[in-house]
Amino acid sequence: MLHLHHKYIDELKSYFPQLEIIGGLPKASNMFGDKLPKLIIMDDLMTDLFKDPGMTDLFSRHSRHNNISLIFTTQNFYDNGSTKTIVRQCNVQVIFDNPMDKVLTRSIGSAITTQQPDFLNNCFQSLRHFFPEEKYPYILIDGSASKKMNDIMFRSHIFPDESNDIQPICFFQNPQYNKKRN
């Protein structure tokens, strides 16, 4: 498996010669020396990321002023105070369906769609119904202020399928929805 990993990295480097693979969190001193745009992907560094106060600054200030795009993966959406600050700075979030934790999905959904707190869970239910063979259903939540499609905040299937076709699915809130109060 490690051999395949190295082969993939070598292939990426053939397309992107300036690609750097760094273990651990990025260091600020390595990011601000030039004006080149940067994409930083932090995978499986949740604990380190949320403990380092420099990462909160990177997400909240430095990335915007230094042409840096950040991607981080996490298994736990809510961890502590710095987590909330970092998550709030994310313009786009990708949430994967977790049938074992509907409360988390409802919590994320109700923060965005306050009038329809079960909106995200209902979206995932639709994905499971119409695409039962899909292994990892996801919803992309686009909260960027500068997006051109303001009404299309919730999407799935945004990548090409086996036949190289892209057939996106968009979810829309129902403006006539009224949650019944008991």
Buried (B, 14 or more C-beta within 10 A) or exposed (E): EEEEEEEEEEEEEEEEEEEEEEEEBBEEEEBEEEEEEBEBEBEEBBEEBBEBEEBBEBBEEBBEEBEBEBEBEBEEBEBEEBBBBBBEBBEEBBBEBEEEEBEBBBBBBBEBBEEBBBBBBBBBBBBEEEEEEEEEBBBBBBEEEEEEEEEBBBBBBBEEEEEEEEEEBEBEBEEEEEEEEE
